[in-house]
């Protein structure tokens, strides 16, 4: 599974759990550690947990991608799932505003959601 395809799958899985403000950033030209960031917001700690659980289980179930154990899962206000080509950040609203990853990586290209043919 290519990086962009994996990022889009993560975006879709996050949306399945009603994640807010799901954003995919193409960081290939500005980062040497990964190709894409997926950033999503949960409205509460249980919501953050539900989002990252859906992403990790959905990747395994639907795409045969085994995600490593997420970082930060113990706290559930900022969870990071490192899929090598894609790093997923699921955050509470206040953590996302405080750390402003979009601002930090403002040179990255925003990837618009893929359009589904009707």
Backbone bond lengths (Angstrom), bond angles and torsions (degrees), N, CA, C in turn:
res aa  C-N    CA-C-N  psi(-1)  N-CA   C-N-CA  omega(-1)  CA-C   N-CA-C  phi
1 X - - - 1.450 - - 1.532 107.66 -
2 X 1.315 116.62 123.60 1.462 122.39 -179.86 1.526 111.13 -71.95
3 X 1.328 116.13 160.79 1.455 121.75 -176.31 1.516 114.55 -55.90
4 X 1.332 117.21 -49.02 1.460 119.85 -178.30 1.523 111.02 -65.14
5 X 1.316 117.01 -41.04 1.468 121.25 178.06 1.534 110.45 -62.29
6 X 1.314 116.46 -40.62 1.461 121.30 177.93 1.527 110.86 -66.09
7 X 1.333 116.76 -42.62 1.470 120.59 177.87 1.525 110.88 -61.63
8 X 1.324 116.85 -42.42 1.467 120.62 178.78 1.529 111.02 -65.15
9 X 1.337 116.76 -38.17 1.468 119.59 177.29 1.528 110.19 -63.65
10 X 1.323 117.07 -41.06 1.471 120.75 177.94 1.522 110.83 -64.52
11 X 1.339 116.69 -40.21 1.466 120.38 178.15 1.531 109.98 -60.50
12 X 1.320 116.14 -45.80 1.467 120.98 -178.83 1.529 111.52 -64.60
13 X 1.318 116.80 -42.72 1.466 120.37 179.64 1.524 111.29 -65.43
14 X 1.328 117.05 -38.88 1.471 120.28 176.33 1.524 110.12 -63.31
15 X 1.324 116.12 -41.59 1.468 120.41 179.23 1.528 111.01 -64.04
16 X 1.335 116.98 -31.94 1.470 120.41 177.37 1.519 112.04 -57.69
17 X 1.322 116.58 -29.45 1.469 121.66 179.78 1.527 111.54 -102.65
18 X 1.328 115.92 20.71 1.471 121.65 175.29 1.526 112.85 61.94
19 X 1.338 117.12 34.96 1.461 120.36 173.18 1.525 108.57 -61.22
20 X 1.309 116.06 147.60 1.462 121.61 -178.79 1.526 109.75 -100.58
21 X 1.331 115.53 149.03 1.470 122.19 172.90 1.525 112.72 49.04
22 X 1.323 117.12 49.77 1.463 120.48 179.78 1.527 108.36 -74.01
23 X 1.318 115.11 127.29 1.457 121.89 -174.03 1.521 109.08 -132.23
24 X 1.335 116.15 137.03 1.461 121.20 172.78 1.520 107.28 -113.19
25 X 1.332 115.65 126.03 1.461 121.66 177.52 1.522 109.18 -112.04
26 X 1.326 116.40 131.63 1.460 122.70 173.33 1.528 106.49 -88.75
27 X 1.319 116.72 106.10 1.466 121.21 -175.97 1.533 112.08 -106.82
28 X 1.323 117.65 15.45 1.468 120.54 -176.77 1.520 112.90 -57.57
29 X 1.326 117.55 -35.99 1.466 120.05 -176.97 1.522 113.35 -85.82
30 X 1.327 117.86 -10.06 1.468 120.27 -175.86 1.527 113.48 -123.72
31 X 1.328 117.76 0.97 1.463 120.90 -178.22 1.521 110.17 -139.83
32 X 1.298 115.67 141.47 1.453 120.29 175.39 1.518 112.61 -100.44
33 X 1.337 117.03 3.11 1.462 119.45 -174.72 1.522 114.27 -101.94
34 X 1.319 117.55 -23.12 1.463 120.76 -178.01 1.520 108.81 -159.40
35 X 1.324 116.24 172.49 1.467 121.44 178.94 1.523 112.57 -100.19
36 X 1.329 116.95 -36.54 1.466 120.93 -175.38 1.524 110.49 -138.52
37 X 1.321 114.78 145.83 1.461 122.28 167.22 1.516 107.30 -110.28
38 X 1.302 116.50 138.75 1.461 122.14 167.25 1.518 104.99 -114.40
39 X 1.326 116.58 124.25 1.459 121.80 -178.62 1.522 107.55 -120.33
40 X 1.327 115.79 128.18 1.465 120.74 -178.62 1.521 109.20 -138.55
41 X 1.323 115.76 151.88 1.457 121.80 -179.01 1.520 110.32 -114.81
42 X 1.334 114.66 136.29 1.456 121.65 171.85 1.513 109.21 -110.15
43 X 1.313 116.85 148.01 1.466 121.52 -174.97 1.528 113.37 -80.83
44 X 1.330 117.53 -12.05 1.465 122.10 -179.82 1.527 107.50 -158.82
45 X 1.330 116.77 169.02 1.464 119.21 177.97 1.528 112.32 -61.20
46 X 1.345 119.72 -42.46 1.473 118.48 175.46 1.536 112.34 -62.13
47 X 1.325 116.84 -34.65 1.462 120.13 178.36 1.526 110.25 -67.81
48 X 1.333 117.93 -43.56 1.467 121.25 176.09 1.528 109.42 -57.02
49 X 1.329 116.98 -46.09 1.470 121.73 179.25 1.527 110.95 -60.24
50 X 1.323 116.95 -44.13 1.467 120.65 -179.64 1.525 111.18 -63.14
51 X 1.328 117.09 -37.29 1.469 120.76 -179.59 1.520 110.60 -66.61
52 X 1.340 117.31 -51.73 1.467 117.21 -177.29 1.521 111.63 -68.12
53 X 1.313 117.50 -31.21 1.464 120.00 176.16 1.526 110.38 -64.97
54 X 1.328 116.95 -43.15 1.469 120.84 177.62 1.521 110.86 -61.57
55 X 1.327 117.04 -41.17 1.463 120.29 -179.95 1.524 110.45 -63.90
56 X 1.315 117.80 -51.00 1.466 119.63 -176.10 1.527 112.06 -67.32
57 X 1.321 117.07 -43.12 1.470 119.51 179.31 1.524 111.48 -71.17
58 X 1.331 116.80 -38.77 1.458 120.52 179.61 1.517 112.51 -65.54
59 X 1.331 117.00 -39.59 1.466 119.62 177.19 1.520 110.65 -62.02
60 X 1.314 116.30 -41.49 1.463 120.46 178.97 1.527 111.14 -66.97
61 X 1.310 116.12 -47.66 1.466 122.28 -175.18 1.530 111.98 -69.52
62 X 1.320 117.35 -46.78 1.464 121.04 -171.88 1.527 114.04 -93.42
63 X 1.348 116.51 -26.77 1.468 119.08 -171.82 1.529 113.57 -126.70
64 X 1.327 117.10 3.51 1.464 122.29 -179.56 1.535 112.05 54.58
65 X 1.320 116.52 37.47 1.467 123.19 176.01 1.523 107.01 -108.83
66 X 1.309 115.92 118.01 1.461 120.21 179.69 1.522 109.33 -93.01
67 X 1.304 115.73 108.50 1.460 121.63 -179.42 1.518 109.51 -80.06
68 X 1.338 116.68 141.51 1.460 118.62 174.32 1.525 110.42 -69.07
69 X 1.311 115.53 165.73 1.466 119.65 177.47 1.527 108.93 -59.39
70 X 1.326 117.18 132.35 1.462 119.90 -178.08 1.525 112.49 -68.61
71 X 1.326 115.38 148.95 1.459 122.21 173.31 1.521 108.24 -83.26
72 X 1.308 117.30 138.39 1.457 121.14 177.50 1.513 114.48 86.94
73 X 1.328 117.84 3.61 1.466 120.83 -175.97 1.524 111.96 -62.53
74 X 1.302 116.77 -24.36 1.462 120.22 -179.77 1.525 111.77 -67.68
75 X 1.329 116.67 -28.72 1.460 120.55 -174.56 1.525 113.47 -100.89
76 X 1.322 117.43 -31.73 1.468 123.21 174.47 1.520 115.54 62.30
77 X 1.331 119.11 25.93 1.460 119.02 169.41 1.526 111.00 -113.83
78 X 1.340 116.47 -15.60 1.463 122.44 170.90 1.515 106.62 -154.08
79 X 1.308 116.17 109.51 1.456 122.03 -179.02 1.519 107.94 -115.63
80 X 1.327 115.90 134.45 1.461 121.83 -179.81 1.522 108.65 -117.74
81 X 1.331 115.64 128.28 1.460 121.92 174.95 1.523 106.42 -114.69
82 X 1.335 116.80 113.52 1.463 122.22 -177.16 1.521 109.29 -96.22
83 X 1.328 115.18 108.26 1.462 122.14 179.96 1.524 110.85 -104.93
84 X 1.322 117.50 20.11 1.455 127.16 -179.71 1.525 111.93 72.26
85 X 1.325 119.00 -73.61 1.467 120.74 178.61 1.519 112.00 -74.41
86 X 1.317 116.35 -18.91 1.470 122.62 -178.98 1.524 107.90 -134.94
87 X 1.319 115.74 133.01 1.462 120.59 171.87 1.521 106.97 -116.27
88 X 1.333 115.30 123.93 1.463 121.74 -178.06 1.527 108.78 -101.41
89 X 1.330 115.72 128.35 1.464 122.59 175.55 1.524 107.22 -114.65
90 X 1.332 117.23 118.20 1.460 121.69 174.10 1.522 105.89 -114.26
91 X 1.337 115.86 120.63 1.457 120.62 -170.41 1.511 111.86 -132.04
92 X 1.322 114.57 155.53 1.460 119.16 168.35 1.531 107.43 -73.00
93 X 1.304 116.37 161.19 1.464 121.46 -177.03 1.533 111.73 -58.22
94 X 1.342 117.46 -46.90 1.465 119.61 -177.27 1.525 112.18 -66.87
95 X 1.322 118.26 -36.17 1.465 121.08 177.47 1.526 110.15 -67.76
96 X 1.316 116.95 -40.80 1.469 119.40 179.32 1.521 110.96 -63.68
97 X 1.319 117.23 -41.63 1.464 120.27 177.98 1.525 111.12 -66.36
98 X 1.320 117.16 -41.11 1.467 121.24 -177.17 1.529 111.85 -64.82
99 X 1.335 117.68 -45.45 1.462 120.62 -174.28 1.523 113.68 -92.01
100 X 1.314 118.45 -17.40 1.466 124.02 171.09 1.533 113.57 42.17
101 X 1.324 116.42 60.23 1.463 119.52 178.98 1.522 112.21 -59.66
102 X 1.330 116.61 -34.15 1.464 119.51 178.58 1.528 110.49 -61.35
103 X 1.318 117.15 -40.13 1.462 121.22 177.84 1.519 111.95 -70.89
104 X 1.332 116.05 -40.11 1.458 120.97 179.47 1.526 111.11 -62.73
105 X 1.322 116.33 -38.14 1.460 122.24 -178.93 1.530 110.28 -106.81
106 X 1.324 117.27 40.01 1.466 120.52 -174.46 1.524 113.77 -67.93
107 X 1.323 118.27 -11.77 1.464 120.41 175.03 1.528 111.95 -83.21
108 X 1.316 117.04 -7.98 1.466 121.19 179.82 1.526 110.04 -76.79
109 X 1.308 114.97 152.20 1.462 122.26 178.17 1.530 109.06 -85.09
110 X 1.328 117.11 131.50 1.467 121.76 175.33 1.527 108.23 -80.16
111 X 1.319 116.66 126.47 1.464 122.19 179.37 1.521 107.93 -92.90
112 X 1.303 115.87 116.53 1.465 120.74 178.58 1.528 109.30 -71.40
113 X 1.335 117.20 150.66 1.470 119.80 179.18 1.525 111.31 -58.99
114 X 1.327 115.19 141.50 1.463 120.20 176.71 1.518 108.70 -64.73
115 X 1.298 115.96 138.91 1.466 120.34 178.95 1.520 108.83 -88.50
116 X 1.315 114.79 133.19 1.459 120.91 179.76 1.522 108.44 -88.92
117 X 1.324 116.08 130.07 1.466 120.14 178.13 1.522 109.37 -67.06
118 X 1.322 115.81 138.02 1.473 120.14 -179.47 1.503 110.73 -93.42
